[in-house]
Amino acid sequence: MNNRKRKKTWKDTLVKYILLTIAGIILFHFGSEVAYAERGYKAIGGEGFALLLPLFYLIISRTVQDFVLDLRELKKDEQQAEYIHGRGKERQKG
């Protein structure tokens, strides 16, 4: 059984954003119906943000990816500093 991760292609990304766009349109539709029932007139308010769902996904996912990469680099830098300082102390004693 092969458990290797499959490389993402541009087609996978395109499908993901098409699905997010469709979900945003559906959420907008239902949100505007609920808002109309409450307001009694047609208007676009906060439900309009559902149309920006793909953009929100992109921004949030990139931010989380950058945060995780920064944490990994910080951990790597700390490990290198510990190694260097640990080796330096051994040389001074010897």
C-alpha positions, 0 to 999 in steps of 0.5 A: 500500500502506497501512503505517499502524498499526491502532489497538488496540481493546478487542477486540484486548486481550481476545483477547490476554489470553484467549490468554495465559490459555489458554496459562497453563492449558496450561502449568499442566497440563503443569507439574503433570503433570511435577511429579506424575511427579517428586514422586509425589503431587498438589500445586501448587507453582511450576507455579501461577505459569503461571496468572498469565501474563496478570498477569505480561504486564500488569505487565512490558509496562507497566513496559517502556512506562513505561521507554521513555517515561521515556527519551524524556522524558529525551532530549527534556529533554537536547536542550532543555537543550542548545538553551537553554544553547547559545543562552545562550552565544551571547548572552553572547559577542555 
